[in-house]
Amino acid sequence: MDSIFIEGLAVETLIGIHDGERDARQPLVVDLELGFDNTRPAASGRIEDTIDYAAVVDALETFVAESDCGLLEELAEGCCAMLRQKFDGLRSIDLRLDKPAAAQALGCRHVGVRIRRRFA
């Protein structure tokens, strides 16, 4: 399957359920792969025929920054629903949310969630 990807998108948001996590915004790092049929944009050369990754970044930054979720799982599902609604032709979404502050507190490099959704 064809795809576009975005890796390492840093966005600050209010996220978490543990003491102190709701006191201030914290960074998340988003990795995303969107599956779609690339044949039409490849043939036309028109941005209107593809999934514009700049528009995807804008949508993700806005959605994540404005969210007020407790769990990463909740935020991940919300991101997928928003992307599917905003961008026609998606066949799949692979999304990873990395929570660097939590990883540092736990003494590891990365912690977070990864979800994969496939559509007919």
Stockholm file with secondary structure:
# STOCKHOLM 1.0

chainA/1-120         MDSIFIEGLAVETLIGIHDGERDARQPLVVDLELGFDNTRPAASGRIEDTIDYAAVVDALETFVAESDCGLLEELAEGCCAMLRQKFDGLRSIDLRLDKPAAAQALGCRHVGVRIRRRFA
#=GR chainA/1-120 SS CEEEEEEEEEEEECCCSSTTTTSSCEEEEEEEEEEECCHHHHHHCCGGGSCCHHHHHHHHHHHHHHCCCSSHHHHHHHHHHHHHHHSTTCCEEEEEEECHHHHHHHTSSCCEEEEEEECC
#=GC SS_cons         CEEEEEEEEEEEECCCSSTTTTSSCEEEEEEEEEEECCHHHHHHCCGGGSCCHHHHHHHHHHHHHHCCCSSHHHHHHHHHHHHHHHSTTCCEEEEEEECHHHHHHHTSSCCEEEEEEECC
//
